Amino acid sequence: MTTFFKDPKNLRYRLSTVVPGVAFLTSILTAVTMTSLKMSLGQYYAWLVALAVFSGLSSLAIIFAMTSPLKDLITKAEGLVRVDKVRSDRGLMIEVYQLIEKLMELAKEREMENSTDGARMIEGIERLDYLLPLGYMSLMVAHEVRNPLNTITGMNELLKAKTQDPQFQKYIQVSLDAAKKIDVFTKDLLDFTDDEVNMEDFDINGVVAESMKGLSYEFNQVVCDFEKGNLPTFSGDRNKIYQAINNILKNAFEYERDGGYVKVATAFDRSMLISIYNRSSRVEQAIVQTIFKPFFTKKKGGRGIGLFIAMRNVKMHGGNIDVTSSDSGTIFTITLPVAG
């Protein structure tokens, strides 16, 4: 019976027709039985109750047969909803792969492979097809590494608190420092794909001061001035704006780590303006736009993610980052429009 109702052609046998039909047939059977058989009044009542129970059970069986396929469908739908978030990144990757395939087909249809530009284009697409899985795998690794890394850090901190031996404490601290580096790297990878904006009202000057305070502990030889402007409250994602300011400011501090000078100034002129100046760095005009591309870096050991994330976070708020560089130093100016 379940198979019968799974067939779309049999959907006309729905509850509104089947259940009344069963009740009607049961009442006819009851009437015929009561008139053809000679029964006492008590037997009539017993027979009537038995037929009513039979009618009810038959109706329930038919309802179950009709609704069980729907339950299966709902279960499958709920399963799809539960895994939707897990599949989102994978689905995006599939879309990118489909785009790559279409580009390859387009290049071959136009017979571009015989030309220098066409060969270069196909080579670039094939290289992209190779690099994309590597990028996806790196993000998966970053996700998987964080939990065991937190366990390692926690256990090392517990061991450090328990032991009094200076030599052991030194070894444990080396392990903690290494774990911190891995944590920073995995955080950068995860931030690389974070595109959600959580709006709230906050003070830009407070964000700048918080970033400067944290970096001043790490780069304690750097002289830093903060010229606060009179700013209105800004509405945006505080964490992302902090990240953008901190990434640029950290670059400035790194260039001045040996006792150099950094200056931060904020102002309001129809938009929020945050300028970050340092004396030592130089940015050639030819690469001003290139420095905001992912994985571009001029620093030894740099990952080339910080400025890319800074520009992305600012652009999420409709803003921009301008760079002015000369022999006297470099200024990064963040512009953030104010709504209303």
Contacts in CASP RR format, 6 or more apart in sequence:
PFRMAT RR
TARGET T0000
AUTHOR 0000-0000-0000
METHOD contacts of the structure
MODEL  1
MTTFFKDPKNLRYRLSTVVPGVAFLTSILTAVTMTSLKMSLGQYYAWLVA
LAVFSGLSSLAIIFAMTSPLKDLITKAEGLVRVDKVRSDRGLMIEVYQLI
EKLMELAKEREMENSTDGARMIEGIERLDYLLPLGYMSLMVAHEVRNPLN
TITGMNELLKAKTQDPQFQKYIQVSLDAAKKIDVFTKDLLDFTDDEVNME
DFDINGVVAESMKGLSYEFNQVVCDFEKGNLPTFSGDRNKIYQAINNILK
NAFEYERDGGYVKVATAFDRSMLISIYNRSSRVEQAIVQTIFKPFFTKKK
GGRGIGLFIAMRNVKMHGGNIDVTSSDSGTIFTITLPVAG
1 61 0 8 1.000
1 62 0 8 1.000
1 65 0 8 1.000
2 65 0 8 1.000
2 68 0 8 1.000
2 69 0 8 1.000
4 10 0 8 1.000
4 65 0 8 1.000
5 13 0 8 1.000
5 65 0 8 1.000
5 66 0 8 1.000
5 69 0 8 1.000
6 69 0 8 1.000
13 66 0 8 1.000
14 66 0 8 1.000
15 63 0 8 1.000
15 66 0 8 1.000
18 59 0 8 1.000
18 62 0 8 1.000
18 66 0 8 1.000
19 59 0 8 1.000
19 62 0 8 1.000
19 63 0 8 1.000
22 55 0 8 1.000
22 56 0 8 1.000
22 58 0 8 1.000
22 59 0 8 1.000
22 62 0 8 1.000
23 55 0 8 1.000
23 59 0 8 1.000
26 51 0 8 1.000
26 52 0 8 1.000
26 54 0 8 1.000
26 55 0 8 1.000
26 58 0 8 1.000
29 51 0 8 1.000
30 47 0 8 1.000
30 48 0 8 1.000
30 51 0 8 1.000
33 47 0 8 1.000
33 51 0 8 1.000
34 44 0 8 1.000
34 47 0 8 1.000
34 48 0 8 1.000
39 47 0 8 1.000
89 136 0 8 1.000
89 139 0 8 1.000
89 193 0 8 1.000
93 132 0 8 1.000
93 133 0 8 1.000
93 136 0 8 1.000
96 132 0 8 1.000
97 129 0 8 1.000
97 132 0 8 1.000
100 125 0 8 1.000
100 128 0 8 1.000
100 129 0 8 1.000
100 132 0 8 1.000
103 125 0 8 1.000
104 122 0 8 1.000
104 125 0 8 1.000
104 126 0 8 1.000
107 113 0 8 1.000
107 118 0 8 1.000
107 121 0 8 1.000
107 122 0 8 1.000
107 125 0 8 1.000
108 122 0 8 1.000
112 118 0 8 1.000
112 119 0 8 1.000
112 121 0 8 1.000
112 122 0 8 1.000
113 119 0 8 1.000
113 122 0 8 1.000
138 189 0 8 1.000
139 189 0 8 1.000
139 190 0 8 1.000
139 192 0 8 1.000
139 193 0 8 1.000
141 186 0 8 1.000
142 185 0 8 1.000
142 186 0 8 1.000
142 189 0 8 1.000
142 190 0 8 1.000
143 190 0 8 1.000
145 182 0 8 1.000
145 186 0 8 1.000
146 183 0 8 1.000
146 186 0 8 1.000
146 190 0 8 1.000
149 179 0 8 1.000
149 182 0 8 1.000
149 183 0 8 1.000
149 186 0 8 1.000
152 175 0 8 1.000
152 179 0 8 1.000
153 176 0 8 1.000
153 179 0 8 1.000
153 180 0 8 1.000
153 183 0 8 1.000
156 172 0 8 1.000
156 175 0 8 1.000
156 176 0 8 1.000
156 179 0 8 1.000
157 176 0 8 1.000
159 168 0 8 1.000
159 172 0 8 1.000
160 169 0 8 1.000
160 172 0 8 1.000
160 173 0 8 1.000
160 176 0 8 1.000
163 169 0 8 1.000
163 172 0 8 1.000
185 303 0 8 1.000
188 303 0 8 1.000
188 305 0 8 1.000
188 306 0 8 1.000
188 309 0 8 1.000
189 305 0 8 1.000
191 243 0 8 1.000
191 305 0 8 1.000
191 309 0 8 1.000
192 294 0 8 1.000
192 305 0 8 1.000
192 308 0 8 1.000
192 309 0 8 1.000
195 316 0 8 1.000
197 236 0 8 1.000
197 237 0 8 1.000
197 240 0 8 1.000
197 316 0 8 1.000
197 317 0 8 1.000
198 236 0 8 1.000
198 237 0 8 1.000
198 239 0 8 1.000
199 235 0 8 1.000
199 236 0 8 1.000
199 237 0 8 1.000
200 235 0 8 1.000
200 236 0 8 1.000
200 237 0 8 1.000
200 238 0 8 1.000
201 233 0 8 1.000
201 234 0 8 1.000
201 235 0 8 1.000
201 236 0 8 1.000
202 233 0 8 1.000
202 234 0 8 1.000
202 236 0 8 1.000
202 238 0 8 1.000
202 241 0 8 1.000
203 231 0 8 1.000
203 233 0 8 1.000
203 234 0 8 1.000
204 231 0 8 1.000
204 234 0 8 1.000
204 241 0 8 1.000
204 266 0 8 1.000
204 272 0 8 1.000
204 274 0 8 1.000
204 336 0 8 1.000
205 228 0 8 1.000
205 229 0 8 1.000
205 231 0 8 1.000
205 266 0 8 1.000
207 238 0 8 1.000
207 241 0 8 1.000
207 242 0 8 1.000
207 245 0 8 1.000
208 226 0 8 1.000
208 245 0 8 1.000
208 249 0 8 1.000
208 264 0 8 1.000
208 266 0 8 1.000
208 274 0 8 1.000
209 226 0 8 1.000
210 242 0 8 1.000
211 242 0 8 1.000
211 245 0 8 1.000
211 246 0 8 1.000
211 249 0 8 1.000
212 224 0 8 1.000
212 226 0 8 1.000
212 249 0 8 1.000
212 264 0 8 1.000
215 222 0 8 1.000
215 224 0 8 1.000
215 246 0 8 1.000
215 249 0 8 1.000
215 250 0 8 1.000
215 253 0 8 1.000
216 222 0 8 1.000
216 224 0 8 1.000
218 253 0 8 1.000
219 253 0 8 1.000
219 254 0 8 1.000
219 256 0 8 1.000
219 257 0 8 1.000
221 257 0 8 1.000
221 258 0 8 1.000
221 259 0 8 1.000
221 260 0 8 1.000
222 253 0 8 1.000
222 256 0 8 1.000
222 257 0 8 1.000
222 259 0 8 1.000
222 260 0 8 1.000
222 261 0 8 1.000
222 262 0 8 1.000
223 256 0 8 1.000
223 259 0 8 1.000
223 260 0 8 1.000
223 261 0 8 1.000
223 262 0 8 1.000
224 253 0 8 1.000
224 261 0 8 1.000
224 262 0 8 1.000
224 263 0 8 1.000
224 264 0 8 1.000
225 261 0 8 1.000
225 262 0 8 1.000
225 263 0 8 1.000
225 264 0 8 1.000
226 263 0 8 1.000
226 264 0 8 1.000
226 265 0 8 1.000
227 263 0 8 1.000
227 264 0 8 1.000
227 265 0 8 1.000
227 266 0 8 1.000
228 266 0 8 1.000
229 265 0 8 1.000
229 266 0 8 1.000
229 267 0 8 1.000
229 268 0 8 1.000
230 268 0 8 1.000
231 266 0 8 1.000
231 267 0 8 1.000
231 268 0 8 1.000
231 272 0 8 1.000
232 268 0 8 1.000
232 338 0 8 1.000
234 241 0 8 1.000
234 272 0 8 1.000
234 336 0 8 1.000
234 338 0 8 1.000
235 338 0 8 1.000
235 339 0 8 1.000
236 317 0 8 1.000
237 313 0 8 1.000
237 316 0 8 1.000
237 317 0 8 1.000
240 313 0 8 1.000
240 316 0 8 1.000
240 317 0 8 1.000
241 313 0 8 1.000
241 314 0 8 1.000
241 317 0 8 1.000
241 336 0 8 1.000
243 309 0 8 1.000
243 310 0 8 1.000
243 313 0 8 1.000
244 309 0 8 1.000
244 310 0 8 1.000
244 311 0 8 1.000
244 313 0 8 1.000
244 314 0 8 1.000
244 321 0 8 1.000
244 334 0 8 1.000
245 274 0 8 1.000
245 276 0 8 1.000
245 310 0 8 1.000
245 334 0 8 1.000
247 306 0 8 1.000
247 307 0 8 1.000
247 309 0 8 1.000
247 310 0 8 1.000
248 276 0 8 1.000
248 307 0 8 1.000
248 310 0 8 1.000
248 321 0 8 1.000
248 332 0 8 1.000
248 334 0 8 1.000
249 262 0 8 1.000
249 264 0 8 1.000
249 276 0 8 1.000
251 281 0 8 1.000
251 306 0 8 1.000
251 307 0 8 1.000
252 262 0 8 1.000
252 276 0 8 1.000
252 277 0 8 1.000
252 278 0 8 1.000
252 281 0 8 1.000
252 330 0 8 1.000
252 332 0 8 1.000
253 262 0 8 1.000
253 278 0 8 1.000
254 299 0 8 1.000
255 278 0 8 1.000
255 280 0 8 1.000
255 281 0 8 1.000
256 262 0 8 1.000
256 278 0 8 1.000
256 279 0 8 1.000
256 280 0 8 1.000
260 278 0 8 1.000
260 279 0 8 1.000
260 280 0 8 1.000
261 278 0 8 1.000
261 279 0 8 1.000
262 276 0 8 1.000
262 277 0 8 1.000
262 278 0 8 1.000
263 276 0 8 1.000
263 277 0 8 1.000
263 278 0 8 1.000
264 274 0 8 1.000
264 275 0 8 1.000
264 276 0 8 1.000
264 277 0 8 1.000
265 274 0 8 1.000
265 275 0 8 1.000
265 277 0 8 1.000
266 272 0 8 1.000
266 273 0 8 1.000
266 274 0 8 1.000
266 275 0 8 1.000
267 273 0 8 1.000
267 275 0 8 1.000
268 338 0 8 1.000
270 337 0 8 1.000
270 338 0 8 1.000
271 319 0 8 1.000
271 335 0 8 1.000
271 336 0 8 1.000
271 337 0 8 1.000
271 338 0 8 1.000
272 334 0 8 1.000
272 335 0 8 1.000
272 336 0 8 1.000
272 337 0 8 1.000
272 338 0 8 1.000
273 333 0 8 1.000
273 334 0 8 1.000
273 335 0 8 1.000
274 333 0 8 1.000
274 334 0 8 1.000
274 336 0 8 1.000
275 331 0 8 1.000
275 332 0 8 1.000
275 333 0 8 1.000
275 334 0 8 1.000
276 331 0 8 1.000
276 332 0 8 1.000
276 333 0 8 1.000
276 334 0 8 1.000
277 329 0 8 1.000
277 330 0 8 1.000
277 331 0 8 1.000
278 329 0 8 1.000
278 330 0 8 1.000
279 328 0 8 1.000
279 329 0 8 1.000
280 329 0 8 1.000
281 325 0 8 1.000
281 329 0 8 1.000
281 330 0 8 1.000
282 325 0 8 1.000
282 327 0 8 1.000
282 329 0 8 1.000
282 330 0 8 1.000
283 291 0 8 1.000
283 323 0 8 1.000
283 325 0 8 1.000
283 330 0 8 1.000
284 325 0 8 1.000
285 325 0 8 1.000
287 296 0 8 1.000
288 323 0 8 1.000
288 325 0 8 1.000
290 296 0 8 1.000
291 298 0 8 1.000
291 307 0 8 1.000
291 323 0 8 1.000
292 307 0 8 1.000
292 308 0 8 1.000
292 310 0 8 1.000
292 311 0 8 1.000
292 321 0 8 1.000
293 308 0 8 1.000
294 304 0 8 1.000
294 305 0 8 1.000
294 308 0 8 1.000
295 303 0 8 1.000
295 304 0 8 1.000
295 305 0 8 1.000
295 308 0 8 1.000
296 304 0 8 1.000
296 307 0 8 1.000
296 308 0 8 1.000
297 303 0 8 1.000
297 304 0 8 1.000
310 321 0 8 1.000
311 321 0 8 1.000
314 320 0 8 1.000
314 321 0 8 1.000
314 334 0 8 1.000
314 335 0 8 1.000
314 336 0 8 1.000
317 336 0 8 1.000
317 337 0 8 1.000
318 336 0 8 1.000
318 337 0 8 1.000
319 334 0 8 1.000
319 335 0 8 1.000
319 336 0 8 1.000
319 337 0 8 1.000
320 334 0 8 1.000
320 335 0 8 1.000
321 332 0 8 1.000
321 333 0 8 1.000
321 334 0 8 1.000
321 335 0 8 1.000
322 332 0 8 1.000
322 333 0 8 1.000
322 335 0 8 1.000
323 330 0 8 1.000
323 331 0 8 1.000
323 332 0 8 1.000
323 333 0 8 1.000
324 330 0 8 1.000
324 331 0 8 1.000
324 333 0 8 1.000
325 331 0 8 1.000
END
